[in-house]
Amino acid sequence: MKQPVQRYLVGLIAFVATVTLITHGVTTTLIALVVCGAVVYGDRILAAWSQRPRRPRTGPRPERMRARPLVAESDGYQLVPDEPSLILTPAEL
């Protein structure tokens, strides 16, 4: 029962792809065909994807980056300039 329905669906997709190619262009047709192929053959694609052999990770793992707390760095920096000529007031803008 599945095979005739699938053949009918593939024929319908080919007809719609032809009409789409004539009316909307190549790019839209290719996108639509990829989506339709994923719908029609999705069960086979998922089965092949799940049976794909997984490679174990080899080699040394990268070391995790650790950040210093911001509180330790904020003590050494001043946000106000020491030079009074560098301080801008709203009147000077």
C-alpha positions, 0 to 999 in steps of 0.5 A: 500500500505504501509503494503506490501512494509514494509513487503517486506522491512523487508524480504529483511533486514532479508535476508541481515542480514543473509548474513552479519552474515555469512560473517562479524560476529555478531557485524556488523550484530547487528549494521546493524539491529539497523540501519535498524530497525530505518529506517523501524520503524522510524516514530513509534519511533518518534511518541512514543518519541514525545508523551512521558510525560515530567516530570517537574523539581522539587527541587531547581535549582543549583546556577550558578557559577561565575568566578572572572576576571583574571585581579584581580588575576594577580596582586598578582602573579609574574612570575619571581622568586625572587631567582636569582639561580632559573632563568635558562639560555639557557646555563644551560639547 
